[in-house]
Amino acid sequence: MTPIGTCRVYRPDPRSIGIGEQWGCASASVVLEPAVVVSLLGEVDASNVGRLAGYLERHVAIAAALVVDTTAVEFFGTPAMATLHGVDRCCAALGVGWRLVPGPAVRRVLRVCATTDLPHAETVRLALVELGVVTDTLAAPDSVVVG
């Protein structure tokens, strides 16, 4: 099915790329090689989902491949599902391959919302292999977290 919706595609400020951010009880860090891997931590809810969306959109704009790692997310509110669908639309519009690596909190929301159409992988390592960024599963990092 072709994603429906809008996607803001713009050239992000280079100073905002590759830098971790914190928004209340949630934070994000990013590694840019071998693919853009955004690792989320903490609680993603209505109070910070807008800033998360902007963060992900900036990194989609520069990515050849994107992995969103949510294994360290403790709470994932249903408003954040719209952000993941937005990432899916933007990646489709730009031709960027991406994978979601869901942790327990995100899996719970995916199940409750009956969302099965988002591309996902069990680990960051498998996501990088599926995206063709690395060919050897032993060469890919299992989890990428930047402090």
C-alpha positions in Angstrom: 0.0 0.0 0.0 1.3 3.5 -0.9 1.6 5.7 2.2 -0.8 8.7 2.1 0.0 12.0 3.8 2.4 14.8 3.7 6.1 14.8 4.3 8.2 17.9 4.9 11.4 17.6 3.0 13.8 20.4 3.5 17.5 20.8 3.9 18.2 20.7 7.7 20.5 23.0 9.5 23.9 21.1 9.4 24.4 22.1 13.1 21.3 20.1 14.1 22.4 16.8 12.5 24.2 14.1 14.5 23.6 15.8 17.8 21.6 14.2 20.6 18.7 16.0 22.2 16.6 15.7 25.3 12.9 16.6 25.7 11.6 16.2 29.2 11.7 12.5 30.0 12.8 11.4 26.6 16.1 11.7 24.7 17.5 10.8 21.3 21.0 10.1 20.2 22.3 9.4 16.7 25.1 7.7 14.9 25.6 8.6 11.2 27.7 5.7 9.9 27.2 3.1 8.5 23.6 4.3 8.4 21.6 6.9 10.4 20.7 5.1 13.6 18.5 7.1 15.9 18.3 5.6 19.4 15.4 6.7 21.7 15.4 6.5 25.4 12.9 7.2 28.1 9.2 8.2 27.8 7.8 9.4 24.4 4.4 11.0 25.0 2.2 13.9 23.8 4.5 16.4 25.6 7.6 15.6 23.4 6.3 13.8 20.3 6.4 17.0 18.2 10.1 17.5 18.9 10.8 13.9 18.2 9.0 14.2 14.9 11.2 17.2 13.9 14.3 15.3 15.0 13.5 12.3 12.9 12.5 14.4 9.9 15.8 16.2 10.0 17.7 12.9 10.0 15.5 11.3 7.3 16.4 14.2 5.0 20.1 13.2 5.1 19.8 9.4 5.3 20.5 6.8 2.7 19.2 4.3 5.3 17.6 4.9 8.7 17.2 2.7 11.8 15.0 3.9 14.7 16.0 2.0 17.8 13.3 2.1 20.5 14.6 -0.8 22.7 15.4 1.6 25.5 12.0 3.4 25.5 10.1 2.9 28.7 6.8 4.4 27.6 5.5 5.1 24.1 2.2 7.0 23.9 -0.2 6.4 21.0 0.4 9.9 19.6 3.9 8.8 18.8 2.5 6.2 16.4 1.7 9.1 14.0 5.3 10.1 14.1 6.4 6.6 13.1 3.9 6.7 10.2 5.2 10.1 9.2 8.7 8.6 9.1 7.4 5.8 6.9 5.8 8.4 4.5 8.9 10.5 4.3 11.2 7.6 3.7 8.9 6.3 1.0 8.8 9.8 -0.6 12.6 10.1 -0.5 13.4 6.5 -1.4 15.1 5.9 2.0 15.0 2.4 3.4 14.3 2.2 7.1 13.6 -0.1 9.9 12.0 0.2 13.3 13.6 -1.8 16.1 10.8 -2.0 18.7 11.3 -2.4 22.4 8.6 -3.8 24.7 6.8 -0.5 25.2 6.6 0.1 21.4 5.6 -3.5 20.7 2.7 -3.0 23.1 1.5 0.1 21.3 2.0 -1.6 17.9 -0.1 -4.5 19.1 -2.9 -2.3 20.6 -3.1 -0.2 17.4 -2.9 -3.3 15.2 -0.1 -1.7 13.3 1.7 -4.3 11.1 2.7 -2.2 8.1 5.8 -0.5 9.5 9.1 -2.1 8.5 10.8 -3.6 11.5 13.7 -5.7 12.6 14.5 -7.5 15.9 17.9 -5.8 16.4 19.9 -2.9 15.1 22.4 -5.4 13.6 19.6 -7.2 11.7 18.1 -3.9 10.5 21.5 -2.9 9.0 21.8 -6.2 7.3 18.2 -6.0 6.0 18.9 -2.5 4.6 22.0 -3.8 2.9 24.3 -1.4 4.8 26.4 -4.2 6.1 26.7 -7.7 4.7 28.1 -9.6 7.6 25.9 -9.8 10.7 29.0 -10.1 12.9 30.4 -6.8 11.6 27.3 -4.8 12.5 26.8 -3.3 15.9 24.2 -5.0 18.1 23.0 -1.7 19.6 24.1 1.8 18.9 23.8 4.3 21.8 25.6 7.6 22.0 25.8 9.4 25.3 
